[in-house]
Amino acid sequence: MDWLLTKIKPEQTLTADEAMAVLMAPAEAIPLLLYTASEVRRRKFGNSVRLCSILNARCGACLEDCAFCAQSAHHQSAASVYPMISKEEIASAAREAVSNPINHFGVVTSGGSLDESDIDVVRSAIPDVENTGATPCASLGMLSESQLAGLRDAGLVRYHHNIETAGSFFSQICTTHTFADRISTIRRAKRVGLEVCSGGIFGMGESLEQRVEMAMTLRDEGVDSIPLNFLMPIPGTPLEKCKPMTPLEILKTVAMFRLTCQSAEIKVCAGREARLRDLQSMFFYAGATGIMVGNYLTTAGRPVEQDLQLLKDLEVDFE
């Protein structure tokens, strides 16, 4: 796989066939793959890692049927259910989050979209988030262009909306809305001038070709940040018995996204703690530029102190 070294040159992104070769690389090719991905990351982003944190501001009772999600009303999970929290609670959570060196703080809500009263709560809380020094982000579902513009005018910088998987696999994961709906939301957010954070979940039964397809879609859409999550099957959901990805499979996926989407941030998020196991520190060398710290939407992350120590041990910049 010596051809990988040519990808260190500016803008020499992977073709679909090359991306497949990365995902199928034998174990003995991993050092070369990590070197290449790390060099591409270093050239574009230096030696820094950006940290983000999220708040589950409205949980459960979601009418969408996403097969991985504990918050769907279609499934029988043990996830909590509560309505939109208050502006004051969002502000308090943001102040607590920035006690750690995070760069982005995201307000996340369950459901396909929000009504105007709930959007007003988020909109009113954005200046409080901004005052903490963190970049305000939100993940509020499939909003209209005018709703997104209103959030932008209130100070929102980045909108998060995962495509979740490849377009050719999406109907196996969700039937209550379409892949085109997801793409349309991303394009609306970009049209109003918001940065876009969009990625998905791996290990849901998709093929290697579909992982490549997903990477190519995100590259073509020009998203700013790509969060990579690795399925942690939740009891009561249709995917509760999915076979877990291996650590090397995950590292090859991270590297493939770095080499395919060279201009985007690549963030390793849910599932890294359990799925990467002793290889967790290698995510940085596989090309990641960030991680999510703290808890996820319905599952717990590991103690933030452990993540900060990991980054200190790697001698990367994160403050």
Secondary structure, DSSP 8 states (H G I E B T S, - for coil): -GGGGGGGSTT----HHHHHHHHT--GGGHHHHHHHHHHHHHHHHTTB-EEEEEEEEEBS-B-S--TT-TTBTTS------B----HHHHHHHHHHHTTS--SEEEEEE-SS---HHHHHHHHHHHHHHHHTTSEEEEE-SS--HHHHHHHHHHT--EEE---BS-TTTGGGT-SSS-HHHHHHHHHHHHHTT-EEE--EEE-SS--HHHHHHHHHHHHHHT-SEEEEEE----TTSTTTT-----HHHHHHHHHHHHHHSTTSEEEE-TTHHHHHGGGGGGGTTTT--EEE-S--SSS----HHHHHHHHHHHT-B--
